Structure formats: C-alpha cells, structure tokens
Amino acid sequence: MKKKKQATIWMISILFVISCLIGCSGCNGEKADDVSTLPGVYTGEATLILPEQLKAMVKADSNGKKLIPDGPVKCKLRVKENQQKNITIEIEEFKMPVKGVEIAAAPCHVTQDNETFFLNGEGSVKYKKNSIDYTHEGSIEKGKMQLTITIPIIPMLVEPQIVFKGQKEN
C-alpha cells in the first residue's frame, strides 16, 4: 500500500512538471484550418492544484526531499504541427526526476473563435508497467498559452489539476 501511494505521488509530481502536455477546448469555435501561428516554444510556469486533504497526506521522501513543489515550477512546452496539420504538445528541456518515465507528445484537437485557438485532448504518463491518463484543455491567443491538465485519480473525488501559463518565445 505504501509503495502504491508513493508511486501515485511520484506520478502526480511528474504530471505537474509536465503540465505542459496540456492542450485545449473550444467547442463553440470552428475547427481551425490555419494553425501555422501556433508552433513554437512557450515559456512559463506550471502550478499544481491539490485538495488540502491530499497535500496533508504527502510526506517528504527518505532523503527529506518534498514530492510536491510548494509553488509554480518554471517549464517550457513545445507546440508542433505535423504534415497533416495536427497539433501536439510536448515538454521541452526537462529532465525527469525518475528514470523510466515516458511522456509522449500529447495530441490536441484545435478549434478557433476569432483570434483565439482552443485545444483539448488526452495523454498519459508511463512508468514501467504503470500508466496515468489525463485530459487537457486550454487556449492560445496572441502568443499567450493557458492550459489545464486534469488527472482523475478517483474520478469526481480526487482530480488534481496542473495549470500552465506561458508566453511564446520569439
């Protein structure tokens, strides 16, 4: 039980840092035809939002290292476009705190309403044989990105979120 709890905490921590893998939702807009302005690196901060009860349960590891950051974590997300005009989001310049963690680029469905692009999709983080799925949604407007990742550990009861706010680099 203790190992399972610790593995879950590690996965949440890793997901926090990769909040970058979030993306988007704008169901009221129309499918975006020209997404050429979106690709690039977005630099900003990711903040983990956890219920107080869950924060109270998380203890430092055996080395005294905190498993959950106290505040925002600086990070970069890369938005890419493939030949089929599909958009993905992935972590840029980030070393995983645990060996064996795999995070694939998260695909995004992109819609547009005027100058605002809305992104949404799903992704997963894999560690050995374990996997945690998440959903992501957010928007990009005039080079500013705001993304939210939701991790349904216990759906409707325990769903930590990671909020990324960043600006596109020139």
Steps between C-alpha positions, in 0.01 A plus 500: 500500500781740593684434171182550301435830678857613437478400132178699466661803662800475265270475200304807616824690552624404158169597344527834673830572338365389166194706524633612180332211338178675535305626220159639433124526459289737304192311402318818394761588240548348159778255411814702444621482141817709534699402808831628363532769771482248787824298469789612716629493857286647778686599816312537826404345832299197599309493828368183666155535655436228759226459761626585850425146623732354237774755575485403869553132414815560294821474699859562396696202366771321699754766398277782624415609145148633451296304248270792418635846421392789724435741214512539123767315302664666200462292186484511121251337267555444130204512265562312174305462177538192281439467126132422558464832689454314832628676813688333788644636824811365668739592778809694397836485683385304803680218675268251667566458873460122468658276235254304288227764477366531147287790382396503138396816320133568582277541194259795494172565327509867398202728446498874443274791594624827350867532611479242778601138445353241736678170561384179665616142514624211707839366591675262736814463704658156516735367764602138460167312482296780659320770309300806601269658244400866499294746301611845399332816377593861453548783257760696307435863415755749367792281606371438854417146607288389793455124547341283765576131551257293704613169649204284610656288776156433649256652249281777643674470842876539455589681178817708540559765236808657349464851361759628252522867403761604248610724216630393158872562448600699195 
